[in-house]
Amino acid sequence: MYYWFVPISAIFLGLLITFILNWILNRLSRQEGDGLSHILLKRCRPPLWVLIPVLLALVAIRHTPVPGDFQGLIPHVLSIGLISGCGWLLVTQINGLRDYILRKYDISTRDNLKARAVHTQVNIIVRFALIAIVIFAFSSILMTFEIVRQVGIGLLASAGVVGIVIGFAAQQSLATLIAGLQIAVTQPIRLDDVVIVEGEWGRIEEITLTYVVVRIWDHRRLVLPVSHFLQKPFQNWTRTSADILGTVFLYADYAIDVDAVRAELHRLLQASEKWDGRTWGLQVTNSSDKAIEMRALMSAPDASVAWDLRCEIREKLLCYLQKNFSDCLPKIRAELTPPPAVRET
């Protein structure tokens, strides 16, 4: 049973080497600070606990006489461990590279258009890469089994028919995956975009390869397939920039002093921290037999601030009208005429 001693000894030697190497990598990563090499070195340490012992054991077993019953079993198990360790290492490095890139682009800032674009593209591309790694590693493990390899060779002869059948069966799934990749490239939506979709106002909270999660203003979540944003119209309020215009409509009598209301609007906007100072205005946009319609226009840095600014200005303008033009509030006019006198006979 001495042949068991060689791979086991190699595994323990690999664990010792891994411990020393991790200690060295830990010291190096501290010296690198928060750079890319620091993140990659930190991420690669866990997979090394599998890769190095398995690799040493695999090399040792190749040079050790093993009974016929174990000649295929032990190398097979070690090969599976090596493939799994390599896949794990690739996944950790891709995730580390993703974290390094996204850390440079903060989507919590106000002017975050570029950051949201980068977050959207990187997250979708990383998901594609991780899926490819998992599929490749799993396929490689399956090909280490002789029976699977023989079946695979047999299927090559009918690959065309099988491909057509699979294509028809999975065309919707493939179309969804392709739509997810198209979202990453063309970017009709990005993370944290303000959208109106299916009659709901919300922000893009998550974009995956198959679905998109929209966080509605009242904290509900609307889950839609990615193909929805390529096949159906929707509103994107932050497609090119986050700034937006807001409006407030007021209705008053024909006798209202519009210039005085316009001056009060300007004063209120200048006193508000929510107004970004870009645009403002007040115009009479309509009139009816009962009142005139005044539209107050104001700009804000984003949709959330614009909503709060509109509510603030509407409330304060109403108070202004009540105090200074109470006689000009909308009213219904009626003319009362006395009934005709009844002649006495």
Sequence and secondary structure as in RCSB ss.txt:
>XXXX:A:sequence
MYYWFVPISAIFLGLLITFILNWILNRLSRQEGDGLSHILLKRCRPPLWVLIPVLLALVAIRHTPVPGDFQGLIP
HVLSIGLISGCGWLLVTQINGLRDYILRKYDISTRDNLKARAVHTQVNIIVRFALIAIVIFAFSSILMTFEIVRQ
VGIGLLASAGVVGIVIGFAAQQSLATLIAGLQIAVTQPIRLDDVVIVEGEWGRIEEITLTYVVVRIWDHRRLVLP
VSHFLQKPFQNWTRTSADILGTVFLYADYAIDVDAVRAELHRLLQASEKWDGRTWGLQVTNSSDKAIEMRALMSA
PDASVAWDLRCEIREKLLCYLQKNFSDCLPKIRAELTPPPAVRET
>XXXX:A:secstr
 GGGHHHHHHHHHHHHHHHHHHHHHHHHHHHHTTSHHHHHHHHHHHHHHHHHHHHHHHHHHHTS   GGGTTHHH
HHHHHHHHHHHHHHHHHHHHHHHHHHHHTS TTSSS HHHHHHHHHHHHHHHHHHHHHHHHHHHHHHHTSHHHHH
HHHHHHTTHHHHHHHHHHHTHHHHHHHHHHHHHHHH SS TT EEEETTEEEEEEEE SSEEEEEETTS EEEEE
TTHHHHS  EETTSS S EEEEEEEEE TT  HHHHHHHHHHHHHH SS  SS EEEEEEEE SS EEEEEEEEE
SSHHHHHHHHHHHHHHHHHHHHHH GGGS                
